[in-house]
Amino acid sequence: MRPMKVIVCVKQIPDPATPGALGADNTLKRDGKLILDESDSYGVEMALQLVDAAGGGEVSLVSMAPNSETSGLRTALAMGAAKGVLVSDPALQGSDALTTAKILAAAVNRLGGADLVIAATESSDGYTGTVPEQMAEVLGLPSVTFAKKISIDGGTLKADRQTEAGYDEVTCSLPALVSVTAGVVEPRYPSFKGIMAAKSKPVEEVTAADLGVTPVGWAGAGQTISGVAQAEARAAGEIIEDDGEAFGKIVAFLEGLKVI
Amino acid sequence: MGITNIWVFGQIANGAPTSGTLELVTKARSLGGTVSVWTGADGGAAAATLGEFGASKVCAVDYGSNLAGVAVASAMKAAIDAGDVPDLVMFPQTYEGRDVMARLSVKIDRTVLTNNIDIAASGDSVSVTTPIFGGNTLVTTSFTGSAPYLAAFRPKSFAPEAAGGAAAAVQSVSTPELGAIGGAKVVATHVEETSGPKLDEADIVVSGGRGLGESGKYEMVETLAKILKGAPGASRAIVDAGWVPYSYQVGQTGKVVKPSVYIAAGISGATQHMVGMKGSKNIIAINKDKEAPIFGVADLGIVGDVHKVLPKLIEALQAR
């Protein structure tokens, strides 16, 4: 069998457990510690399994993050990826999804392309949800988005793709790009050995200029934020501790609404 | 100038436009100008309804076994190259909608603004409103540069309203030669049968989360939903854990629901979930942790164990 090259897009995001905040320019504050977006751990695992099934090959990573951040990349390297390209550049602040897709596509090309590019369906912080498909178009690749099951058989990708009503079985020629839903596989926990090995795996740091992508940041974004407001809060409701009879309160509430 | 030529990417299910499509056509009509709906080959059958809601033209793209994303975006690009340049293209925030808009954005090198709940046009300027941080904050973003502007909207952002227009004219559009990007083909379609009302249309939704403890306990949620003639839903946590299919998910990545009554059982209320259910008219929450964010939006909050409250509630309702 032919060795398989897979590249996974990984995003390093502020910890979703801490409340998000906007900076002075109304972009999401990303100055604290960043972690691997959990949504991307599924893609990393999928890539490792596909390379295993192919009998050999390599999983590489591409990421765009401020401040030379690599902690999330190291998590993916600890899981078993071999190397990565990190695009970190103050000029990228304010970049829209289209610019992000152009940058990540250029990073994929810097790694010499791949048989398969894998991304999550959307990130957990910005959730624009268009970057994978935009990358496919920039790279001139076919794509299967929202894949919940993937296998490769004789050089052809087979995937179950989520739809509103159920799912479609899709076949796709390689090279291709897929976006995978959470739960497509069970991500492994990095082993101690993996964590130690990850420290010395190569991560090349490049700028937008190195990749030849211009304009970027706010200059390249076809959008400007014109207002930020607080949404109208819901009126506070009645909160009670269950004393064993609280179910009666629910029954009375539903009766009041005339739904029972 | 102004916004005079608006395109809507529409979706047809069982011969009728989806409610999300009619929501966007209604809104597009209110912005003024002409409204063209781009659909698959089955769009012709929906021309009467689409016309009634304000569309004057249906561009029905015959894309066969190709995925809608590459095919419809390529057809739109061909029309733009031929001189029919829209000022605004509106997409539903659905699987197909996201694919089409992403492909088109690269083809015409324009930004896309997604996850919106509102749009305003004034002269040549178009701005959209997006909820962030679980809907606590609303961000208004204006497009810069030249049209076409591409924007996607969450389901139920606008109320669909018929305006009594004549049937839309149907134009059959063939898929341009796709080359390498057309390498993906649909070989089989599966519909997951569900009994009872659809999750995003049900008047009552009962959702379960991690607080249920184990997958077997989800049965209580299904039972309660059935008694109330509602639909069962789920948080992302238990969908990721494989307890229920993805189609049950309520939230940012799942369905947006706005029922009369939403019952959240064992759901803490992560941002991801709240975005999908905050618009419910009445919210009942049951959770052990009294600090859980879900209580911040609940009209009736029970601080208690779902394993104790739900069986008693089910029993009381069954006894009626």
Interface residues (C-beta under 8 A of the other chain):
Chain A: P16 P19 G20 L22 N26 D96 A97 L98 A101 T121 E122 S124 Y127 T128 G129 T130 V131 P132 E133 Q134 A136 E137 V138 G140 L141 P142 S143 V144 T145 F146 K148 R161 Q162 T163 E164 A165 G166 Y167 D168 E169 V170 T171 C172 S173 A176 T181 A182 G183 A221 G222 Q223 T224 I225 S226 G227 V228 A229 Q230 A231 A233 R234 G237 E238 I239 I240 E241 D242 G244 A246 F247 G248 K249 I250 V251 F253 L254 L257 V259 I260
Chain B: Q11 A13 T18 L67 G69 V70 A73 Q93 T94 Y95 R98 D99 M101 A102 R103 S105 V106 K107 D109 R110 T111 V112 L113 T114 N115 S127 P131 I132 F133 G135 N136 T137 L138 V139 T140 T141 S142 F143 T144 G145 G179 A180 I181 G182 G183 A184 K185 V186 V187 A188 T189 H190 V191 E192 D203 I204 L228 R236 V239 D240 A241 G242 Y246 S247 Q252 T253 S260 V261 I263 A270 T271 Q272 K278 N282 I283 I284 K290 F295 G296 V297 A298 D299 L300 G301 I302 V303 G304 D305 K308 V309 K312 L313 A316 L317 R320
